[in-house]
Amino acid sequence: MSSRSQLKTPFSRRPSRKFCCTNLDQVEILYMEKLVFQNGVKKDQLLSAVNDYHDGVIVELKEPMDPNVFQNMLKASLSKWRLQEKKGVWIKLPIELVNLVETAVKEGFWYHHAEPHYLMLVYWIPEAENTIPANASHRVGIGAIVLNDKRELLVVQENSGRLKGTAVWKIPTGIVEEGEDIFEGAIREVKEETGIDTEFMEVLAFRQIHKALFGKSDLFFICMMRPLSFDIQKQDLEIEAAQWMPIEEYAALPFVQKHGLFKYIKDLCLREFPVLQQGWSGPRKLCKFISEGRFGDRNLIDWSY
């Protein structure tokens, strides 16, 4: 009789299950099923889950469930996954099942992220260091420099946000939407705020700041855009006013001269207009690092040289 057939416990060392299946694995499975049944939950009452790519499992609940039933199924499932040497456990709860959140938290789960229609909870099984990736860490915004052939810059006054009521003129800005490329976001924001159709030319610069909205980091890309139309039709909800303003007039505005990011955008406009007249020859590769003081202009990478 081989030494393997004499083993009495499912916890003895064995070859990795990633490469082979042994009789010992079958013993362990039988032991696990017995343990689960002894906890008062049958095998077919375990939570349905799919494996992820990192030795974890994903549970997506869809049907209403009593919290006590959920607790028993969750405990039994955790026992199963622990014996299977799973790592991270993800539970996706639709907003209709918010009554199960407290139960999951009491079993050691914590919030990972939330979307309008669901909440994602996570749990780490091993005693080793938790390697579950953090939630999205950055928000991405754009600013659009739109210059016409009359040396005029497309500018707006905001009807919401921190600049509301200040009469400050600025370039169109906005947040890139989920699944949207930077150039698409720039085209969309200009169109929404001013009614102007544009063509994306290049990214002139970007900056990164930390601890912005709700503690997340923020990336802001300044894009050069070519206007394809010129008749302004402003968005009433967010925009107080919009116009084509001569670059020199914009550069002379007190707010632009005093505040770093606005001043930098002014410098870009003055420098880029001759390039625009000569015709765009494609992205330029050299860059420099700008470090100043206010309105997020520190950590600004300039690609416009």
N, C-alpha and C positions, 0 to 999 in steps of 0.2 A: 504494500500500500504506500502511495506517495505521501510525502510530508504534507502536501496541499490538502489531500482528502482527510487528514487527521485534524485539521484546524477546527477549533470549537467556536470562534468568535468572528463576527463580520468586521471587526475593527483591526484585524491584522494587516500588515503591509501586503500590497499586491501590485502587479503591474498597472500602469495608468490606464484608465478606461478609455482614454483617447485613442489608444492603439489596439486594444484587445478586450475581449470579454471573457471572464473566467467563471468557473463554478462558484467562486467566492462572491462574485458580483450577484449571482442569483440568490445566494444565501442572504446577502445584505438586503436585497429587494424584499425577500420574504420577511426578514426581520422588520424592515421599515413598514411594510403593510400591516404587520401584526401590531406594531407600535401605534400606527395611525388609527387602527380599529379600536385599540384599547383606550384611546383618547376620546372615543365616542363619535368619531367621524368615519364613515365608510370611504373606501377608495374613490368611489364615484362622486363623493361630496367634497373633494379637494378643489381648490380654486384652479380654474383653467388658465394655463400659462403657455407662452411660447419662449423658446430660448433666444437670447440675443447673441451678439458676436463676441461677448467678453465673459462668457461663462456665467451669465446672469439670466434672469427670467423677467418677462413682461406680462403683467396681468392687466387686462382691460375689462373692467366690469361694465355691464350694460343693463342688466335687469335689477329691479328693486330687490332688496334683501334686508331681512331683520338684522339689526346690529349684533345680537347674540349669536345668530347663526353664522354671520360673517366672522365673528371673533373665533368661533370654534374651527371654522374652515381655514382661517388664516393661520392659527396656531399649528394645525395639522400640516398645512402646506409648508410652513417654515421648517417643521421637523423633517419633512421629506427633502426639501431643498438643501438643508444642512447636511443630511446624509449623502446627498448627491454632490456635495462640495461645490454648490453654487455660490456665487459671490453677491452681486447686486440684485435686489428685487425692486422692480418698478411697478407701481399700481396706478393706473390711470382711472380716475373717478370722474364721470360726467357730473355736471352741476346738479342733476336730478338726484344723485346719490351722495349729496354732501353730508347726510346723516351718518355716513360710515367713516368720516374723517377722524372723529374722536377715537373710535375703536382702533383704527390703524395707528394713530399716534400713541395710544396706550401700549401698543405692542412694539414700540420702538421706531416706528416710521417717522420721517420728517418731510417737510415741504421741499420740493425741488423747484418747480415752477408752476405757473398757472396761465391759462389762456381763457378767452371769454366763455368757453363752454366746458372746460374740464380743469381738474387739478391733478398734478403729478406728485405722487409720494414715493419715497425711496427708503430702502433699508439695506444695510451692509452686514452680511452674515459672518465672514471670516474674522479672526482676531487680528489678522494682518492689517496694514495701513489701508484706509479707505481710499480707493482710486476712482470713485464715481465722479465724472466731470461736473464742474459747476454749471449753473444755469448761464445763459447768454450773458456775456460780460460787457458788451459794447452796444451803443446806439450809433447809427450812421446817419449823418446829415449832409446836405449839399448847399452850396451857395453858387448862384449862376451869374457870371459876368457876361452880359449881353451888350455888345457894342455895334452900333450901326455905322455906315460910311460917312456920317455927318459928325463924327467925334462925339456921339451922344451915348450915354449909359442908361440902360433900363433900370429904374429905381422905383421903390414902393415905400409907402408908410403903412405900418401895421395897425390893424383895428383890434388886435388882441395881443396878449403877452406883455412882457416887461416894457416894451417900447410903445405901447398903446398910449395915445394922447401926448406923446413927446414931440411930434412933428419931425422926427428923425427920418431922413431918407436912407434907404439901404437897398442892397441887391436882393432879388428874390431868393428865399431860403426855404428849406423844408426837410422832412425826414424821409429817408428811403424806406419804402414799404417792404414787407416780407416777400422774398422771391423776386425782387426788383433789382436790376443792375443800377450802378451809380449813374450812368449816362441816361438811362430811362427815367430815373427819379428826377434828374435835373430838367429834362425835357417836360416831364409832367408838371413839376412845380411851377415852372415859368408859364406854362399854358394855363394852369388853374388860377394863378394869381393875377395874370395880366392879359390873358387871351392871345399872347404872342406865340407863334410857332417858331421853333428853333431847331438847329442842328448842333449836336455835340461835336466839339472840336478836340478838346483835350483836358486833362486834369492839370491845373497850374500849380496847385499846392494842396497840402492837407495838414491838419493839426489834430493832436490827441490831448484830451484832458481827462482827469480822473475825478471821481466823486462828484459826478454831475447829477442828472435826474435820478432820484432814488438810489444814489450811491454808485450808479453804473458809470463806466468810462464812456467817453464820447469821441467819435471820429467825425471830422468835418472836412469835406472835400470842396475846394473851390474849382469850379469848372468853367472853361471858356466855351461860349456858345455863339453860334452865328444865327442872326435873326432871319427867318424866312417870311415873316409878315411884320407889319409895323403899326397897325391900327389897334390901339390898346382898348381892351374891354376888361376892366378890373373885376375881381371877385369881391362882392359886397360884404360877405360874411367875415373875412379875415383881413381885407385890404381897405384902408381908408382912402388912399390915393395912389396913383401910378402915373409915371410920365417918362419921356425921354429927356434926360438932363445932360447938357454939355459937360464933358469930363472936367474942364477947368472950374466950372461952377460947383460941381460935386466936390472937387478937391479943396475948394475954398470954404466949405461948410465947417463951422467951429467944431461940431461933434466929430466929424471925420478927422480933423487935424489933431484932436486930443486923445482919441481912443485907438489903441494899438491895432486891433483887427481891421477896423474901418480904414485906418490910415494905410495899412498894408494893402488892402483891396484897391484903394485909390492909386497907390504906386503901381500895382499890377495893371490897372487900366491905362495909366499913362505910358507904361512900357509896352503893353501889348497892342495898342492901336497901330503903331507903325508895322508891326508884324502882320496884323490883320489886313492892312492895305497891300502888303507885298504878296499875300497869299499864304495859306497854311501849308507847311511842308512836312507835317507829321510831328509826333511827340518828340520833345527834346529830352535827352537822357540825364544831363547834369543836374545836380540839385544842391541846395545849401540848407543849413539848419538855422532857423530863426528862433530866438528866445527873447520874448519881451514880457509884458506884464499883465494885461487885463483882457477881459472878454474872450478868454480861451485862445489867445494868439501865441502862447508859449508852445513849444514842441511843434512848430510849424515847418513842414518840409516843403521847400520851393523847387518845383520841377520846371520852372519857366525859363531857365538860362540855356 
